Amino acid sequence: MTALDGLFWSGSQRIAEDILCRYGEVIFTAIFSQLALPTFIHQLTGDN
């Protein structure tokens, strides 16, 4: 692994961590709403 590869890798890792920090909560909320909201609404309305 050359120094350039190491620099690119650490840069990519930093970008990935930045994206995860920034969008992780949004992504988690989206997934959670996709999974949990329908179940919650079914329980709320009594639909089976």
N, CA, C and O atoms as a Tripos MOL2 file, in Angstrom:
@<TRIPOS>MOLECULE
protein
  192   191    48     0     0
PROTEIN
NO_CHARGES

@<TRIPOS>ATOM
      1 N           0.8520   -1.2010    0.0000 N.3       1 MET1
      2 CA          0.0000    0.0000    0.0000 C.3       1 MET1
      3 C           0.8820    1.2440    0.0000 C.2       1 MET1
      4 O           1.7220    1.4180    0.8840 O.2       1 MET1
      5 N           0.6920    2.0930   -0.9790 N.am      2 THR2
      6 CA          1.4940    3.3040   -1.0660 C.3       2 THR2
      7 C           0.9280    4.3770   -0.1460 C.2       2 THR2
      8 O          -0.1670    4.2340    0.3990 O.2       2 THR2
      9 N           1.6860    5.4450    0.0150 N.am      3 ALA3
     10 CA          1.2330    6.5470    0.8650 C.3       3 ALA3
     11 C          -0.0360    7.1740    0.2950 C.2       3 ALA3
     12 O          -0.9210    7.6080    1.0320 O.2       3 ALA3
     13 N          -0.1040    7.2090   -1.0380 N.am      4 LEU4
     14 CA         -1.2820    7.7840   -1.6970 C.3       4 LEU4
     15 C          -2.5230    6.9470   -1.4060 C.2       4 LEU4
     16 O          -3.5980    7.4870   -1.1440 O.2       4 LEU4
     17 N          -2.3660    5.6160   -1.4530 N.am      5 ASP5
     18 CA         -3.4800    4.7230   -1.1220 C.3       5 ASP5
     19 C          -3.9490    4.9540    0.3050 C.2       5 ASP5
     20 O          -5.1480    5.0000    0.5790 O.2       5 ASP5
     21 N          -2.9790    5.1010    1.2190 N.am      6 GLY6
     22 CA         -3.3160    5.3390    2.6220 C.3       6 GLY6
     23 C          -4.0640    6.6460    2.7920 C.2       6 GLY6
     24 O          -5.0310    6.7260    3.5500 O.2       6 GLY6
     25 N          -3.6110    7.6720    2.0810 N.am      7 LEU7
     26 CA         -4.2580    8.9830    2.1610 C.3       7 LEU7
     27 C          -5.6820    8.9140    1.6280 C.2       7 LEU7
     28 O          -6.6110    9.4540    2.2290 O.2       7 LEU7
     29 N          -5.8390    8.2400    0.4900 N.am      8 PHE8
     30 CA         -7.1680    8.0900   -0.1120 C.3       8 PHE8
     31 C          -8.0900    7.3070    0.8040 C.2       8 PHE8
     32 O          -9.2610    7.6550    0.9570 O.2       8 PHE8
     33 N          -7.5620    6.2410    1.4190 N.am      9 TRP9
     34 CA         -8.3710    5.3930    2.2940 C.3       9 TRP9
     35 C          -8.8440    6.1780    3.5070 C.2       9 TRP9
     36 O         -10.0220    6.1330    3.8590 O.2       9 TRP9
     37 N          -7.9110    6.9110    4.1570 N.am     10 SER10
     38 CA         -8.2900    7.6670    5.3490 C.3      10 SER10
     39 C          -9.2780    8.7680    4.9780 C.2      10 SER10
     40 O         -10.1810    9.0780    5.7550 O.2      10 SER10
     41 N          -9.1130    9.3560    3.8000 N.am     11 GLY11
     42 CA        -10.0470   10.3800    3.3490 C.3      11 GLY11
     43 C         -11.4230    9.8080    3.1000 C.2      11 GLY11
     44 O         -12.4280   10.4050    3.4870 O.2      11 GLY11
     45 N         -11.4750    8.6510    2.4530 N.am     12 SER12
     46 CA        -12.7560    7.9980    2.1940 C.3      12 SER12
     47 C         -13.4320    7.5920    3.4940 C.2      12 SER12
     48 O         -14.6490    7.7080    3.6390 O.2      12 SER12
     49 N         -12.6280    7.1150    4.4380 N.am     13 GLN13
     50 CA        -13.1650    6.6910    5.7250 C.3      13 GLN13
     51 C         -13.7550    7.8920    6.4600 C.2      13 GLN13
     52 O         -14.8240    7.7960    7.0620 O.2      13 GLN13
     53 N         -13.0540    9.0160    6.4070 N.am     14 ARG14
     54 CA        -13.5300   10.2230    7.0800 C.3      14 ARG14
     55 C         -14.8340   10.7010    6.4530 C.2      14 ARG14
     56 O         -15.7550   11.1140    7.1580 O.2      14 ARG14
     57 N         -14.9080   10.6430    5.1220 N.am     15 ILE15
     58 CA        -16.1320   11.0440    4.4180 C.3      15 ILE15
     59 C         -17.2830   10.1200    4.7890 C.2      15 ILE15
     60 O         -18.4030   10.5740    5.0260 O.2      15 ILE15
     61 N         -16.9980    8.8140    4.8390 N.am     16 ALA16
     62 CA        -18.0340    7.8440    5.1860 C.3      16 ALA16
     63 C         -18.5440    8.0760    6.6040 C.2      16 ALA16
     64 O         -19.7470    8.0090    6.8570 O.2      16 ALA16
     65 N         -17.6190    8.3520    7.5300 N.am     17 GLU17
     66 CA        -18.0220    8.6110    8.9090 C.3      17 GLU17
     67 C         -18.8460    9.8880    8.9920 C.2      17 GLU17
     68 O         -19.8140    9.9600    9.7490 O.2      17 GLU17
     69 N         -18.4590   10.9040    8.2090 N.am     18 ASP18
     70 CA        -19.1970   12.1670    8.1990 C.3      18 ASP18
     71 C         -20.6130   11.9480    7.6900 C.2      18 ASP18
     72 O         -21.5700   12.4890    8.2430 O.2      18 ASP18
     73 N         -20.7440   11.1490    6.6280 N.am     19 ILE19
     74 CA        -22.0630   10.8420    6.0710 C.3      19 ILE19
     75 C         -22.8960   10.0690    7.0870 C.2      19 ILE19
     76 O         -24.0830   10.3430    7.2620 O.2      19 ILE19
     77 N         -22.2640    9.0960    7.7590 N.am     20 LEU20
     78 CA        -22.9770    8.2980    8.7550 C.3      20 LEU20
     79 C         -23.4550    9.1760    9.8980 C.2      20 LEU20
     80 O         -24.5870    9.0410   10.3600 O.2      20 LEU20
     81 N         -22.5880   10.0810   10.3560 N.am     21 CYS21
     82 CA        -22.9680   10.9630   11.4620 C.3      21 CYS21
     83 C         -24.1170   11.8700   11.0470 C.2      21 CYS21
     84 O         -25.0420   12.1180   11.8200 O.2      21 CYS21
     85 N         -24.0450   12.3640    9.8020 N.am     22 ARG22
     86 CA        -25.0210   13.3550    9.3580 C.3      22 ARG22
     87 C         -26.3460   12.7110    8.9890 C.2      22 ARG22
     88 O         -27.4110   13.2330    9.3180 O.2      22 ARG22
     89 N         -26.2770   11.5710    8.3030 N.am     23 TYR23
     90 CA        -27.4860   10.9720    7.7430 C.3      23 TYR23
     91 C         -27.9270    9.7040    8.4570 C.2      23 TYR23
     92 O         -28.9990    9.1690    8.1730 O.2      23 TYR23
     93 N         -27.0980    9.2170    9.3900 N.am     24 GLY24
     94 CA        -27.4430    7.9890   10.0920 C.3      24 GLY24
     95 C         -28.7780    8.0770   10.7940 C.2      24 GLY24
     96 O         -29.5770    7.1400   10.7620 O.2      24 GLY24
     97 N         -29.0150    9.2240   11.4350 N.am     25 GLU25
     98 CA        -30.2650    9.4020   12.1690 C.3      25 GLU25
     99 C         -31.4470    9.4570   11.2130 C.2      25 GLU25
    100 O         -32.5100    8.9050   11.4990 O.2      25 GLU25
    101 N         -31.2600   10.1210   10.0810 N.am     26 VAL26
    102 CA        -32.3230   10.2220    9.0770 C.3      26 VAL26
    103 C         -32.6340    8.8510    8.4910 C.2      26 VAL26
    104 O         -33.7950    8.4700    8.3440 O.2      26 VAL26
    105 N         -31.5680    8.1140    8.1590 N.am     27 ILE27
    106 CA        -31.7460    6.7750    7.5940 C.3      27 ILE27
    107 C         -32.4210    5.8630    8.5960 C.2      27 ILE27
    108 O         -33.3300    5.1100    8.2470 O.2      27 ILE27
    109 N         -31.9700    5.9320    9.8660 N.am     28 PHE28
    110 CA        -32.5630    5.0960   10.9090 C.3      28 PHE28
    111 C         -34.0420    5.4270   11.0710 C.2      28 PHE28
    112 O         -34.8760    4.5280   11.1840 O.2      28 PHE28
    113 N         -34.3660    6.7240   11.0820 N.am     29 THR29
    114 CA        -35.7570    7.1450   11.2340 C.3      29 THR29
    115 C         -36.6020    6.6430   10.0650 C.2      29 THR29
    116 O         -37.7310    6.1920   10.2600 O.2      29 THR29
    117 N         -36.0580    6.7210    8.8550 N.am     30 ALA30
    118 CA        -36.7850    6.2580    7.6730 C.3      30 ALA30
    119 C         -37.0460    4.7600    7.7380 C.2      30 ALA30
    120 O         -38.1580    4.3040    7.4720 O.2      30 ALA30
    121 N         -36.0170    3.9960    8.0930 N.am     31 ILE31
    122 CA        -36.1720    2.5380    8.2000 C.3      31 ILE31
    123 C         -37.1480    2.2020    9.3140 C.2      31 ILE31
    124 O         -38.0170    1.3450    9.1490 O.2      31 ILE31
    125 N         -37.0050    2.8770   10.4510 N.am     32 PHE32
    126 CA        -37.8820    2.6140   11.5900 C.3      32 PHE32
    127 C         -39.3310    2.8980   11.2330 C.2      32 PHE32
    128 O         -40.2260    2.1240   11.5740 O.2      32 PHE32
    129 N         -39.5640    4.0210   10.5380 N.am     33 SER33
    130 CA        -40.9380    4.3700   10.1690 C.3      33 SER33
    131 C         -41.4990    3.3640    9.1690 C.2      33 SER33
    132 O         -42.6870    3.0430    9.2120 O.2      33 SER33
    133 N         -40.6500    2.8650    8.2690 N.am     34 GLN34
    134 CA        -41.0880    1.8520    7.3090 C.3      34 GLN34
    135 C         -41.4880    0.5590    8.0060 C.2      34 GLN34
    136 O         -42.4450   -0.1010    7.6010 O.2      34 GLN34
    137 N         -40.7510    0.1980    9.0600 N.am     35 LEU35
    138 CA        -40.9940   -1.0760    9.7300 C.3      35 LEU35
    139 C         -42.0430   -0.9620   10.8240 C.2      35 LEU35
    140 O         -42.9230   -1.8160   10.9350 O.2      35 LEU35
    141 N         -41.9560    0.0870   11.6320 N.am     36 ALA36
    142 CA        -42.7460    0.1570   12.8600 C.3      36 ALA36
    143 C         -44.0880    0.8600   12.6670 C.2      36 ALA36
    144 O         -45.0810    0.4720   13.2820 O.2      36 ALA36
    145 N         -44.1300    1.8800   11.8280 N.am     37 LEU37
    146 CA        -45.3620    2.6520   11.6860 C.3      37 LEU37
    147 C         -46.5430    1.8300   11.1890 C.2      37 LEU37
    148 O         -47.6290    1.9470   11.7560 O.2      37 LEU37
    149 N         -46.3850    1.0000   10.1530 N.am     38 PRO38
    150 CA        -47.5320    0.1870    9.7140 C.3      38 PRO38
    151 C         -48.0860   -0.6930   10.8190 C.2      38 PRO38
    152 O         -49.3020   -0.8050   10.9720 O.2      38 PRO38
    153 N         -47.2000   -1.3230   11.5960 N.am     39 THR39
    154 CA        -47.6280   -2.1660   12.7100 C.3      39 THR39
    155 C         -48.3810   -1.3400   13.7370 C.2      39 THR39
    156 O         -49.4300   -1.7530   14.2320 O.2      39 THR39
    157 N         -47.8400   -0.1650   14.0550 N.am     40 PHE40
    158 CA        -48.4620    0.7110   15.0440 C.3      40 PHE40
    159 C         -49.8350    1.1670   14.5660 C.2      40 PHE40
    160 O         -50.7890    1.1990   15.3440 O.2      40 PHE40
    161 N         -49.9350    1.5190   13.2930 N.am     41 ILE41
    162 CA        -51.2150    1.9800   12.7310 C.3      41 ILE41
    163 C         -52.2310    0.8430   12.7370 C.2      41 ILE41
    164 O         -53.4040    1.0630   13.0390 O.2      41 ILE41
    165 N         -51.7900   -0.3690   12.4060 N.am     42 HIS42
    166 CA        -52.6830   -1.5330   12.4450 C.3      42 HIS42
    167 C         -53.2200   -1.7560   13.8520 C.2      42 HIS42
    168 O         -54.4070   -2.0300   14.0310 O.2      42 HIS42
    169 N         -52.3550   -1.6410   14.8470 N.am     43 GLN43
    170 CA        -52.7910   -1.8110   16.2310 C.3      43 GLN43
    171 C         -53.7460   -0.6940   16.6260 C.2      43 GLN43
    172 O         -54.7190   -0.9220   17.3450 O.2      43 GLN43
    173 N         -53.4600    0.5220   16.1490 N.am     44 LEU44
    174 CA        -54.2530    1.6930   16.5110 C.3      44 LEU44
    175 C         -55.6580    1.5930   15.9180 C.2      44 LEU44
    176 O         -56.6430    1.8920   16.5930 O.2      44 LEU44
    177 N         -55.7500    1.1700   14.6530 N.am     45 THR45
    178 CA        -57.0410    1.1260   13.9710 C.3      45 THR45
    179 C         -57.7590   -0.1950   14.1840 C.2      45 THR45
    180 O         -58.9460   -0.3140   13.8800 O.2      45 THR45
    181 N         -57.0410   -1.2010   14.7090 N.am     46 GLY46
    182 CA        -57.6470   -2.5000   14.9290 C.3      46 GLY46
    183 C         -57.6760   -3.3580   13.6900 C.2      46 GLY46
    184 O         -58.2970   -4.4210   13.6850 O.2      46 GLY46
    185 N         -57.0080   -2.9090   12.6240 N.am     47 ASP47
    186 CA        -56.9140   -3.7230   11.4120 C.3      47 ASP47
    187 C         -55.9520   -4.8760   11.6390 C.2      47 ASP47
    188 O         -54.9120   -4.7230   12.2800 O.2      47 ASP47
    189 N         -56.3230   -6.0430   11.0960 N.am     48 ASN48
    190 CA        -55.3950   -7.1720   11.2270 C.3      48 ASN48
    191 C         -54.8640   -7.5150    9.8500 C.2      48 ASN48
    192 O         -54.0620   -8.4390    9.7100 O.2      48 ASN48
@<TRIPOS>BOND
     1     1     2 1
     2     2     3 1
     3     3     4 2
     4     3     5 am
     5     5     6 1
     6     6     7 1
     7     7     8 2
     8     7     9 am
     9     9    10 1
    10    10    11 1
    11    11    12 2
    12    11    13 am
    13    13    14 1
    14    14    15 1
    15    15    16 2
    16    15    17 am
    17    17    18 1
    18    18    19 1
    19    19    20 2
    20    19    21 am
    21    21    22 1
    22    22    23 1
    23    23    24 2
    24    23    25 am
    25    25    26 1
    26    26    27 1
    27    27    28 2
    28    27    29 am
    29    29    30 1
    30    30    31 1
    31    31    32 2
    32    31    33 am
    33    33    34 1
    34    34    35 1
    35    35    36 2
    36    35    37 am
    37    37    38 1
    38    38    39 1
    39    39    40 2
    40    39    41 am
    41    41    42 1
    42    42    43 1
    43    43    44 2
    44    43    45 am
    45    45    46 1
    46    46    47 1
    47    47    48 2
    48    47    49 am
    49    49    50 1
    50    50    51 1
    51    51    52 2
    52    51    53 am
    53    53    54 1
    54    54    55 1
    55    55    56 2
    56    55    57 am
    57    57    58 1
    58    58    59 1
    59    59    60 2
    60    59    61 am
    61    61    62 1
    62    62    63 1
    63    63    64 2
    64    63    65 am
    65    65    66 1
    66    66    67 1
    67    67    68 2
    68    67    69 am
    69    69    70 1
    70    70    71 1
    71    71    72 2
    72    71    73 am
    73    73    74 1
    74    74    75 1
    75    75    76 2
    76    75    77 am
    77    77    78 1
    78    78    79 1
    79    79    80 2
    80    79    81 am
    81    81    82 1
    82    82    83 1
    83    83    84 2
    84    83    85 am
    85    85    86 1
    86    86    87 1
    87    87    88 2
    88    87    89 am
    89    89    90 1
    90    90    91 1
    91    91    92 2
    92    91    93 am
    93    93    94 1
    94    94    95 1
    95    95    96 2
    96    95    97 am
    97    97    98 1
    98    98    99 1
    99    99   100 2
   100    99   101 am
   101   101   102 1
   102   102   103 1
   103   103   104 2
   104   103   105 am
   105   105   106 1
   106   106   107 1
   107   107   108 2
   108   107   109 am
   109   109   110 1
   110   110   111 1
   111   111   112 2
   112   111   113 am
   113   113   114 1
   114   114   115 1
   115   115   116 2
   116   115   117 am
   117   117   118 1
   118   118   119 1
   119   119   120 2
   120   119   121 am
   121   121   122 1
   122   122   123 1
   123   123   124 2
   124   123   125 am
   125   125   126 1
   126   126   127 1
   127   127   128 2
   128   127   129 am
   129   129   130 1
   130   130   131 1
   131   131   132 2
   132   131   133 am
   133   133   134 1
   134   134   135 1
   135   135   136 2
   136   135   137 am
   137   137   138 1
   138   138   139 1
   139   139   140 2
   140   139   141 am
   141   141   142 1
   142   142   143 1
   143   143   144 2
   144   143   145 am
   145   145   146 1
   146   146   147 1
   147   147   148 2
   148   147   149 am
   149   149   150 1
   150   150   151 1
   151   151   152 2
   152   151   153 am
   153   153   154 1
   154   154   155 1
   155   155   156 2
   156   155   157 am
   157   157   158 1
   158   158   159 1
   159   159   160 2
   160   159   161 am
   161   161   162 1
   162   162   163 1
   163   163   164 2
   164   163   165 am
   165   165   166 1
   166   166   167 1
   167   167   168 2
   168   167   169 am
   169   169   170 1
   170   170   171 1
   171   171   172 2
   172   171   173 am
   173   173   174 1
   174   174   175 1
   175   175   176 2
   176   175   177 am
   177   177   178 1
   178   178   179 1
   179   179   180 2
   180   179   181 am
   181   181   182 1
   182   182   183 1
   183   183   184 2
   184   183   185 am
   185   185   186 1
   186   186   187 1
   187   187   188 2
   188   187   189 am
   189   189   190 1
   190   190   191 1
   191   191   192 2
@<TRIPOS>SUBSTRUCTURE
     1 MET1         2 RESIDUE 1 A MET
     2 THR2         6 RESIDUE 1 A THR
     3 ALA3        10 RESIDUE 1 A ALA
     4 LEU4        14 RESIDUE 1 A LEU
     5 ASP5        18 RESIDUE 1 A ASP
     6 GLY6        22 RESIDUE 1 A GLY
     7 LEU7        26 RESIDUE 1 A LEU
     8 PHE8        30 RESIDUE 1 A PHE
     9 TRP9        34 RESIDUE 1 A TRP
    10 SER10       38 RESIDUE 1 A SER
    11 GLY11       42 RESIDUE 1 A GLY
    12 SER12       46 RESIDUE 1 A SER
    13 GLN13       50 RESIDUE 1 A GLN
    14 ARG14       54 RESIDUE 1 A ARG
    15 ILE15       58 RESIDUE 1 A ILE
    16 ALA16       62 RESIDUE 1 A ALA
    17 GLU17       66 RESIDUE 1 A GLU
    18 ASP18       70 RESIDUE 1 A ASP
    19 ILE19       74 RESIDUE 1 A ILE
    20 LEU20       78 RESIDUE 1 A LEU
    21 CYS21       82 RESIDUE 1 A CYS
    22 ARG22       86 RESIDUE 1 A ARG
    23 TYR23       90 RESIDUE 1 A TYR
    24 GLY24       94 RESIDUE 1 A GLY
    25 GLU25       98 RESIDUE 1 A GLU
    26 VAL26      102 RESIDUE 1 A VAL
    27 ILE27      106 RESIDUE 1 A ILE
    28 PHE28      110 RESIDUE 1 A PHE
    29 THR29      114 RESIDUE 1 A THR
    30 ALA30      118 RESIDUE 1 A ALA
    31 ILE31      122 RESIDUE 1 A ILE
    32 PHE32      126 RESIDUE 1 A PHE
    33 SER33      130 RESIDUE 1 A SER
    34 GLN34      134 RESIDUE 1 A GLN
    35 LEU35      138 RESIDUE 1 A LEU
    36 ALA36      142 RESIDUE 1 A ALA
    37 LEU37      146 RESIDUE 1 A LEU
    38 PRO38      150 RESIDUE 1 A PRO
    39 THR39      154 RESIDUE 1 A THR
    40 PHE40      158 RESIDUE 1 A PHE
    41 ILE41      162 RESIDUE 1 A ILE
    42 HIS42      166 RESIDUE 1 A HIS
    43 GLN43      170 RESIDUE 1 A GLN
    44 LEU44      174 RESIDUE 1 A LEU
    45 THR45      178 RESIDUE 1 A THR
    46 GLY46      182 RESIDUE 1 A GLY
    47 ASP47      186 RESIDUE 1 A ASP
    48 ASN48      190 RESIDUE 1 A ASN
